[in-house]
Amino acid sequence: MCNLYRMEEKDWVRKWAIDAESMINLMPAYQMNPDQMGPIVRNTPDGRKLLVHGRWGLPSPLFVQKKAAEERAAKRRAKGEAVDLGELIRMEPDRGVTNVRKLDLPHWKRWFDVGHRCIVPVTSFAEPDPASQEPGGKIPNAWFGRDESKPLMFFAGIHVPQWKSVRKVKDGLTTDDLYGFLTTDPNDVVRPIHEKAMPVLLLTKEETDIWLSAPWEDARHLARPAANDAIMITSREAYGSSVVSTEGETLQANFL
């Protein structure tokens, strides 16, 4: 799974999304961790492109929330406490799903229409590289990009606006615009580092147009590994290295 990525292209909005509206004030460079706010480009109901911020981490399937709530309910019943299971499910903390892999899962199918698809700007993404473990036990990240100049590419994403959930217990019930992106089988570049998956990458304007505008039967064909010559390892860095300083906790996110 991919739970860390960067944007190091300062002028990507001007160069690529000149027709996108609401030009938000983007940082020149940033590093994204799960549950942080990041920019996405999505469609509007009348077919325009809109540049907005979303919170990284899609709603977890109900069965995940229900299982966690039932375990919590069992502990309370063991203590003799009364339990409202429905309320426990509603208030069960949901840390979010960063990556979508199982495209046939009914939970995701409802958001594959054009109105819920988005593209996520990125110049490189990371996976821990245990084979390059450093003295002292530190495991560096292998960073993947198109080449060493790190030109722009996009993740194939979906977004869910105005979702009510408990992301953090201390914040209680909140309403958030959420996003995540698809993963697929790794290509030969990623597989030696992470054998399970890699993000679905959109590398051309044609691919971004298909993802944002085409019927799902056509768009889903983009959920495939990038060609082996399309990306490379651009660097290896100790875990925690960042382009910019960020605040907030890094979450142990999952994918489904």
C-alpha positions in Angstrom: 0.0 0.0 0.0 1.1 3.6 -0.4 0.7 5.7 2.8 3.3 8.4 2.0 3.7 10.6 -1.0 5.1 14.0 -2.0 4.4 16.9 -4.4 7.6 18.7 -5.4 6.4 20.5 -8.5 5.9 24.2 -7.6 3.9 25.2 -10.6 1.8 22.2 -11.3 -1.5 24.1 -11.2 -0.4 26.7 -13.7 1.2 24.1 -16.0 -1.5 21.4 -15.9 -4.8 22.5 -14.4 -5.1 26.0 -15.9 -8.9 25.3 -16.3 -9.4 24.3 -12.7 -11.3 26.7 -10.6 -10.8 27.8 -7.0 -7.0 28.0 -7.1 -6.2 27.2 -3.6 -3.0 28.4 -2.0 -0.8 25.4 -2.3 2.5 25.0 -0.5 5.5 24.9 -2.9 6.2 21.4 -1.7 4.6 19.1 0.7 4.6 15.5 2.1 1.4 13.7 2.7 0.6 11.3 5.5 -2.7 9.6 6.1 -5.5 11.7 7.6 -3.9 15.0 6.5 -5.5 17.5 4.1 -4.2 17.5 0.6 -5.3 18.9 -2.8 -7.3 16.9 -5.4 -9.0 17.8 -8.7 -12.6 16.6 -9.0 -15.6 17.2 -11.2 -18.5 19.5 -10.5 -22.1 18.5 -11.4 -22.0 20.7 -14.5 -18.8 19.2 -15.8 -16.1 21.7 -14.6 -12.9 20.7 -12.8 -12.5 22.0 -9.2 -9.3 22.1 -7.2 -10.1 21.5 -3.5 -8.6 20.1 -0.4 -9.7 16.7 1.0 -8.8 14.6 4.0 -6.8 11.5 3.1 -8.7 8.4 4.2 -12.0 7.1 2.8 -14.9 5.7 5.0 -14.3 2.2 6.2 -16.8 -0.5 5.2 -19.6 -1.0 7.7 -18.5 -4.5 8.5 -15.2 -3.1 9.7 -16.9 -0.6 11.9 -19.4 -3.1 13.1 -16.8 -5.6 14.1 -14.9 -3.0 16.1 -18.0 -1.8 17.8 -19.2 -5.3 18.7 -15.8 -6.0 20.3 -16.2 -2.8 22.3 -19.8 -3.7 23.2 -18.7 -7.2 24.5 -16.1 -5.6 26.8 -18.8 -3.2 28.2 -21.3 -6.0 28.7 -18.7 -8.0 30.6 -18.5 -5.1 33.0 -22.3 -5.1 33.4 -22.8 -1.9 31.4 -25.8 -1.3 29.2 -25.0 -1.1 25.5 -26.6 0.7 22.5 -24.9 -1.1 19.6 -26.3 1.2 17.0 -24.9 4.2 18.7 -21.5 2.5 19.3 -21.3 1.7 15.5 -22.1 5.4 14.7 -19.5 6.7 17.1 -16.8 4.0 16.4 -13.6 5.8 15.5 -12.7 5.4 11.8 -9.1 6.1 10.9 -9.9 5.9 7.2 -8.9 3.7 4.3 -6.1 5.2 2.3 -6.0 2.8 -0.7 -8.8 1.0 -2.6 -7.9 -2.4 -4.0 -11.0 -4.5 -4.1 -13.0 -2.8 -6.9 -15.8 -5.4 -6.7 -16.5 -4.6 -3.0 -20.1 -3.1 -2.9 -18.8 -0.5 -0.4 -16.7 1.1 -3.1 -18.9 0.6 -6.1 -21.3 3.4 -5.1 -18.5 5.9 -5.5 -17.1 4.9 -8.9 -19.4 7.2 -10.9 -17.9 10.3 -12.5 -19.2 12.6 -9.8 -17.0 10.8 -7.2 -13.8 10.3 -9.1 -10.8 12.6 -8.6 -7.1 12.8 -9.5 -4.4 13.3 -6.8 -1.3 15.2 -7.8 2.0 13.6 -6.9 5.6 13.6 -7.9 6.9 10.6 -5.9 5.5 8.0 -3.5 7.3 5.9 -0.9 7.4 2.3 0.4 9.6 1.1 3.3 12.6 -0.9 2.0 13.5 -3.5 4.7 16.4 -4.9 2.5 18.2 -1.5 2.9 17.9 -1.5 6.7 20.5 0.9 8.2 22.7 0.4 11.3 20.6 0.9 14.4 17.5 -0.7 12.8 16.2 2.2 10.8 14.4 1.2 7.6 14.6 3.7 4.8 11.9 4.5 2.4 12.4 3.8 -1.3 10.9 6.8 -3.2 9.4 6.1 -6.7 9.0 8.8 -9.4 8.9 9.1 -13.1 12.6 10.0 -13.2 15.1 11.9 -11.1 13.6 15.3 -12.0 10.3 14.1 -10.4 7.8 15.3 -13.0 4.1 15.4 -12.2 1.8 12.4 -12.3 -1.5 11.6 -10.7 -3.1 8.9 -8.6 -6.5 7.6 -9.7 -8.6 8.7 -6.8 -12.2 8.8 -5.5 -13.6 11.4 -3.1 -16.6 11.3 -0.7 -17.8 14.8 0.2 -19.4 15.7 3.5 -19.0 12.4 5.3 -20.0 12.3 8.9 -17.8 10.1 11.2 -15.5 10.0 14.2 -11.9 10.3 12.9 -10.4 11.0 16.2 -12.0 10.4 19.6 -11.0 13.8 20.9 -12.7 15.6 18.0 -16.0 13.6 18.2 -18.3 13.5 15.2 -17.1 15.6 12.3 -18.1 16.2 8.7 -15.3 15.9 6.2 -14.5 15.8 2.4 -12.5 12.6 2.1 -10.4 11.0 -0.6 -8.2 8.0 -1.3 -6.8 6.3 -4.4 -6.7 3.0 -6.2 -3.9 0.4 -5.9 -3.2 -2.5 -8.2 -0.5 -5.2 -8.6 3.0 -3.9 -8.4 5.2 -3.7 -11.5 8.8 -5.1 -11.6 10.2 -1.8 -10.2 8.0 -1.7 -7.1 7.6 -5.5 -6.5 11.1 -6.0 -5.0 10.3 -3.4 -2.4 6.5 -3.9 -1.9 5.2 -7.2 -3.4 1.5 -6.6 -2.6 0.5 -3.4 -4.5 1.4 -0.1 -6.1 -0.8 3.0 -6.7 -2.8 3.3 -9.9 -0.8 6.0 -11.8 -2.2 8.3 -14.5 0.7 9.5 -16.6 -0.8 11.3 -19.5 -3.5 13.9 -20.1 -5.5 11.3 -21.9 -5.5 9.0 -18.9 -6.6 11.8 -16.5 -9.4 12.7 -18.9 -10.6 9.1 -19.1 -10.5 8.7 -15.3 -12.4 11.9 -14.7 -15.0 11.6 -17.6 -15.4 8.1 -19.0 -18.0 5.5 -18.1 -16.8 3.2 -15.3 -16.5 0.3 -17.8 -13.8 2.2 -19.6 -12.2 4.0 -16.6 -11.6 0.8 -14.6 -9.2 -0.5 -17.3 -6.7 2.1 -16.0 -6.4 0.1 -12.7 -3.3 -1.7 -13.9 0.4 -1.6 -13.0 2.4 1.2 -14.6 4.9 0.1 -17.3 8.2 -0.9 -15.9 10.0 1.9 -17.8 7.4 4.5 -16.6 8.9 4.9 -13.0 12.1 4.4 -11.2 13.5 4.5 -7.6 14.6 8.2 -7.3 16.1 8.0 -3.8 16.2 6.1 -0.5 15.8 8.1 2.7 15.6 7.3 6.3 12.0 7.0 7.6 10.6 10.3 8.7 12.6 12.5 6.2 10.3 15.1 4.8 10.1 17.9 2.2 8.4 20.2 4.6 7.7 19.9 8.3 4.3 18.5 9.1 2.2 18.4 12.3 -0.1 15.8 13.5 0.2 12.0 14.0 0.9 9.5 11.3 -1.7 6.8 11.3 -1.5 3.1 10.7 -3.8 3.2 7.7 -5.1 0.1 5.9 -6.4 -0.7 2.4 -9.4 -2.7 1.2 
